[in-house]
Amino acid sequence: NYIGLFIENKISLGFISLHLIFNEDATELKKALKSQGYGLTMMTAEGNKGDVKLLEIIVKRKNKQEVMEIIKKFNPNSFISIQQVKSASGGDFPENQKTKWNLLKRVKKK
């Protein structure tokens, strides 16, 4: 199983979900992510020390570093957890994240 995980991380196929928890203002972070075409979901929740914000974003695994750099720039103290996404549909993805299948579906609709 270790070999499979190693190979998967090296070829960066598939999607991951990043879950952020923070209590700082997220206005600039949201603008930066949206300007790059990333869709996101923001929620308010209650943490141990009061109100916090939850942000979820699903990206291609190969774009993880780009998104992490944006997060670290605007909300460096965020708690971040990352999970593998088995399946997803709909939503907003940057044009450079569109799969060939998505492109074929868009061409077919025209």
C-alpha positions in Angstrom: 0.0 0.0 0.0 2.9 2.4 0.7 4.2 1.9 -2.8 0.7 2.8 -4.2 0.5 6.0 -2.1 4.0 7.0 -3.1 3.2 6.6 -6.8 -0.1 8.4 -6.4 1.6 11.3 -4.8 4.3 11.5 -7.5 1.9 11.4 -10.5 -0.7 13.7 -8.7 -3.8 12.3 -10.2 -7.3 12.9 -8.8 -8.7 15.5 -6.5 -8.2 16.5 -2.9 -10.4 18.4 -0.5 -8.8 21.1 1.7 -10.6 22.0 4.9 -9.5 25.1 6.6 -10.4 26.4 10.1 -9.4 29.9 11.1 -10.6 33.0 12.9 -9.0 35.6 10.8 -10.7 37.7 8.2 -10.9 35.7 4.9 -11.8 38.5 2.5 -8.5 38.6 0.7 -8.1 34.8 0.8 -11.5 34.3 -0.9 -10.6 37.0 -3.5 -7.3 35.3 -4.3 -8.8 31.9 -4.6 -11.7 33.1 -6.7 -9.4 35.2 -9.0 -7.6 31.9 -9.8 -11.0 30.3 -10.7 -11.3 28.1 -7.6 -14.7 27.5 -6.1 -15.1 27.4 -2.4 -17.6 27.0 0.4 -17.4 29.1 3.5 -19.3 28.4 6.7 -19.3 29.9 10.2 -19.0 27.5 13.1 -18.2 27.5 16.8 -14.8 26.2 18.0 -13.3 25.8 21.4 -12.3 29.5 21.6 -15.4 31.0 19.9 -16.6 31.6 16.4 -14.4 30.3 13.6 -14.7 30.1 9.8 -14.6 26.9 7.8 -13.6 26.9 4.2 -13.7 23.9 1.9 -12.1 23.8 -1.5 -11.7 20.8 -3.9 -8.8 21.0 -6.3 -6.8 18.7 -8.5 -4.0 17.1 -6.5 -1.4 18.6 -8.8 -2.7 22.1 -7.9 -2.3 21.5 -4.1 1.0 23.5 -3.8 -0.5 26.5 -5.6 -3.5 26.6 -3.4 -1.4 26.1 -0.2 0.8 29.1 -1.2 -2.3 31.3 -1.5 -3.6 30.1 1.9 -0.2 30.6 3.6 0.0 34.1 2.1 -3.4 35.3 3.3 -4.3 33.1 6.3 -1.0 31.6 7.5 -2.4 30.5 10.9 -5.2 28.3 9.4 -5.7 24.8 10.6 -5.6 22.7 7.4 -6.6 19.1 6.8 -6.5 17.4 3.4 -8.5 14.4 2.3 -8.7 12.4 -0.9 -11.9 12.9 -2.9 -13.3 9.7 -4.4 -16.0 11.4 -6.4 -17.3 15.0 -7.1 -19.6 16.6 -9.6 -20.7 20.1 -10.4 -19.0 23.1 -8.8 -16.4 25.6 -10.1 -12.9 24.6 -11.2 -10.3 26.8 -12.9 -10.1 26.3 -16.7 -6.7 24.6 -16.3 -8.4 22.0 -14.1 -11.0 21.0 -16.5 -10.6 17.4 -17.5 -10.8 16.2 -21.1 -14.2 14.7 -20.2 -15.5 18.0 -19.0 -14.2 19.6 -22.3 -16.0 17.0 -24.3 -19.2 17.6 -22.5 -19.0 21.3 -23.1 -18.3 20.8 -26.8 -21.2 18.4 -27.1 -23.6 20.9 -25.6 -22.9 23.5 -28.3 
